[in-house]
Amino acid sequence: MNRSKNEAIRQRDLAVLWHPTTQMKDHEWLPLLPVSSGQGVWLTDMEGKRYIDAISSWWVNLFGHANPHISAAVSEQASRLEHVILAGVTHEPAVRLAEKLVDITPPALERVFFADSGASAVEISLKMSFHYWRNTGESGRTRFVTLSNSYHGDTLGALSVGDAGLFKEAYEPLLMEPLVAPSPDCFALPPAQWDAHASSKLAEMRKIFARHDGEICAVIIEPLVQCAGGMRMYPPSYLTGLRTLCDEYRIHLIADEIAVGFGRTGSMFACEQGGISPDFMCLSKGLTGGYLPMSAVMTSHKVYEAFYAEYTSLRGFLHSHSYTGNALACAAALATMELFEARDVLADNRVLASLMLDAVEPLREHDHVGDIRQTGMILALEMVAQRDPMIEYDWKQRRGMRVYEYAMAQGVLLRPIGNVVYFMPPYVVNADEIRLMAKVAMGGINLATKD
Ligand SMILES: Cc1ncc(COP(=O)(O)O)c(C=O)c1O
């Protein structure tokens, strides 16, 4: 009787739904997880089996599922005003949230433009940067620079400025062509070499800036961690150096903190670790604590001023999404920000982060774990065919999938990226849950690498 509940919903799903980033044929052998409820880090399926959400539901959840404080705020807001057009209209939740974001982000970010997804925030930052240069008499600036192995979303503009091979290949004929600078990714390097490595990659960036002087609008980066690119990490010194370089060549710096913002890397925003203010900062995911789709593009007074003119000058930024500034999402975001103020979340996360690292210590000597890396609340384990010299597994072997299946059976939702198994749990995870996550990941890695 119970068994049929999971199966019944799976069958109804497969008859009508098309899932994101999924080859649907995989579901001929890979069962969907039918979630009926969530509480804290736990998800429960239709038959009562529980799973730890070790990946914060694609990195959006910060303070657990069904968080009482956020739920109450959303429900209170829903009883007063759910949504209203934001063009020509304002409301207090949108104003309060904008004030809050200006307050907590790096100093130069003084204006907030709301949107509804990470990709739309990226599109907005690209358009604003291009349009800024046009408005200020430099319409020759039409190019964007991106880092190799970067990911900024799946809409055409965002896809264009990413370097996510598999996601992008089929759509190449439709896309803008960015200039690609080598990523400062410090894969498998000892920490003592990270700064020198980053500095050599800055030198390459300088060459691109010099060669295309006056043609570039902006460089877009994922500060400190290239998440979708397999949780590849680099040091804050790269951010500091890149800011200086952008100033020297008068190029905008777009910090895509969609995945790494709101405490993920150990500071509230990753840019803080490099001591920098970007010209644009894209935020989403954790912004609403994982409750509602919302994003924001933060920028400077200087950029805003370049658009401020008589309507007929056509300098205005004519861009909108219907749900911009949605009041429920604003309420969820404000409640999320309150949770950051209720306790010292970043200090507590430091303890959780070190527990995560301790828990995977047994993998240090594993023949098929080539790299264990961590930045704040993101910990990644890279499975390799051979450690020394390093040989990567062919992606077609889909070893990460084996870990996924094993972990699912053990009650942990892990979703490896290729050969990279990672933890990015909600900040309410406890020590026992971390140990369970790590034990299951280790079991999965043993199984996935045994032949
Ligand atoms: C760094 C980064 N930018 C942009 C996006 C796109 O966000 P969304 O999926 O909300 O469009 C993602 C999503 O994973 C991301 O990690």
Ligand as a Chemical Component Dictionary entry (heavy atoms), coordinates in Angstrom:
data_LIG
# 
_chem_comp.id                   LIG 
_chem_comp.type                 NON-POLYMER 
_chem_comp.pdbx_formal_charge   0 
_chem_comp.three_letter_code    LIG 
# 
loop_
_chem_comp_atom.comp_id 
_chem_comp_atom.atom_id 
_chem_comp_atom.alt_atom_id 
_chem_comp_atom.type_symbol 
_chem_comp_atom.charge 
_chem_comp_atom.model_Cartn_x 
_chem_comp_atom.model_Cartn_y 
_chem_comp_atom.model_Cartn_z 
_chem_comp_atom.pdbx_ordinal 
LIG C1 C1 C 0 26.959 31.320 -10.172 1  
LIG C2 C2 C 0 25.590 31.127 -10.746 2  
LIG N1 N1 N 0 25.078 32.087 -11.529 3  
LIG C3 C3 C 0 23.841 31.981 -12.049 4  
LIG C4 C4 C 0 23.070 30.863 -11.831 5  
LIG C5 C5 C 0 21.700 30.762 -12.446 6  
LIG O1 O1 O 0 20.706 30.916 -11.486 7  
LIG P1 P1 P 0 19.220 30.406 -11.811 8  
LIG O2 O2 O 0 19.283 28.915 -11.880 9  
LIG O3 O3 O 0 18.398 30.911 -10.666 10 
LIG O4 O4 O 0 18.832 31.028 -13.107 11 
LIG C6 C6 C 0 23.578 29.835 -11.044 12 
LIG C7 C7 C 0 22.794 28.609 -10.800 13 
LIG O5 O5 O 0 23.255 27.609 -10.357 14 
LIG C8 C8 C 0 24.881 29.969 -10.496 15 
LIG O6 O6 O 0 25.428 28.993 -9.752  16 
# 
loop_
_chem_comp_bond.comp_id 
_chem_comp_bond.atom_id_1 
_chem_comp_bond.atom_id_2 
_chem_comp_bond.value_order 
_chem_comp_bond.pdbx_ordinal 
LIG C1 C2 SING 1  
LIG C2 N1 SING 2  
LIG C2 C8 DOUB 3  
LIG N1 C3 DOUB 4  
LIG C3 C4 SING 5  
LIG C4 C5 SING 6  
LIG C4 C6 DOUB 7  
LIG C5 O1 SING 8  
LIG O1 P1 SING 9  
LIG P1 O2 DOUB 10 
LIG P1 O3 SING 11 
LIG P1 O4 SING 12 
LIG C6 C7 SING 13 
LIG C6 C8 SING 14 
LIG C7 O5 DOUB 15 
LIG C8 O6 SING 16 
# 
